[in-house]
Amino acid sequence: MAVLQGMRIGAVALAAAMGAGCSAGPSESDAKAAVAAEFTRAFGGAVRVDEVRDFELAGCRKAEQADGYACDVTGEVVLDIAGTKQVRPLHGNFRFRKDDGRWVVYGH
């Protein structure tokens, strides 16, 4: 009985470890930073990212057509454009890839 119980615990631990290994995509904070960096890059010095709010990252899975992970993203980016605040919605599926040790976001 103890052997069977030990095997069950081992199987559960193995399944948990395999599940953790499959979710090697970006953390929510890494994805949020990648989104902010992409807005900064895209607009150059003319725009400053004030904040990324209500950010949610879900459904990450290995991308099929390119390197990285495809994730569903929702939230808002608050931009400061020459002293004027503008809110840009985030909603869609984006690809994240680790590049030189940091996560980068690409439109999907």
C-alpha positions in Angstrom: 0.0 0.0 0.0 2.8 2.4 0.9 4.6 1.7 -2.4 1.4 2.4 -4.4 0.8 5.6 -2.5 4.5 6.6 -3.1 4.0 5.9 -6.8 0.9 8.1 -6.9 2.8 11.0 -5.2 5.7 10.5 -7.7 3.3 10.6 -10.6 1.6 13.8 -9.4 5.0 15.4 -8.8 6.2 14.4 -12.3 3.0 15.8 -13.9 3.4 19.1 -12.0 7.0 19.3 -13.0 6.1 18.6 -16.7 3.4 21.2 -16.5 5.8 23.8 -15.1 8.3 23.1 -17.8 5.6 23.6 -20.5 4.9 27.1 -19.3 8.3 28.5 -20.0 6.8 31.6 -21.5 7.2 35.1 -20.0 6.0 35.9 -16.6 3.3 38.6 -16.4 5.8 41.2 -15.2 8.3 40.2 -18.0 5.5 40.5 -20.7 4.4 43.8 -19.3 7.9 45.2 -19.4 8.3 43.9 -23.0 5.1 45.7 -24.0 6.3 49.0 -22.5 9.7 48.6 -24.2 8.0 48.0 -27.5 5.9 51.2 -27.3 9.0 53.1 -26.3 10.9 51.7 -29.2 8.1 52.2 -31.7 7.5 55.9 -30.8 11.1 56.7 -30.1 11.8 59.6 -27.8 8.6 61.4 -28.7 6.5 59.3 -26.4 6.9 58.1 -22.8 5.1 55.1 -21.4 3.6 56.2 -18.0 2.2 52.9 -17.1 0.8 49.6 -18.3 -2.4 49.0 -16.3 -5.0 46.3 -15.9 -2.5 44.0 -17.7 -3.4 40.3 -18.0 -1.4 37.6 -19.7 -3.3 34.3 -20.5 -3.3 31.2 -22.7 0.5 31.2 -23.4 1.5 28.3 -25.6 4.5 27.6 -27.8 4.2 29.6 -31.0 3.6 27.4 -34.1 4.9 29.7 -36.9 7.9 31.3 -35.2 10.1 31.1 -32.1 8.6 32.0 -28.8 5.2 31.9 -27.1 1.8 33.1 -28.3 -0.1 34.7 -25.5 -3.4 36.5 -25.1 -3.0 40.0 -23.7 -5.4 42.5 -22.3 -4.9 45.8 -20.6 -4.0 49.4 -21.4 -0.9 51.4 -22.1 -0.9 55.0 -20.8 1.3 57.2 -22.9 2.6 60.7 -22.3 2.8 62.5 -25.7 4.2 66.0 -25.2 2.4 66.3 -21.9 -0.9 64.9 -23.0 -2.0 61.5 -21.6 -3.4 59.0 -24.1 -4.6 55.5 -23.3 -4.1 52.7 -25.8 -6.0 49.5 -25.4 -4.2 46.2 -25.5 -6.2 43.3 -26.6 -5.1 40.4 -28.7 -2.7 37.6 -29.3 1.0 38.6 -29.2 4.2 36.6 -29.6 6.9 36.9 -26.9 10.4 35.7 -27.5 13.5 35.8 -25.3 16.2 37.8 -27.0 19.6 38.4 -25.3 18.2 37.5 -21.9 15.1 39.7 -22.0 11.6 39.2 -23.4 10.5 41.0 -26.6 7.0 41.3 -27.9 5.9 41.0 -31.5 2.4 41.6 -33.0 0.8 38.4 -34.0 
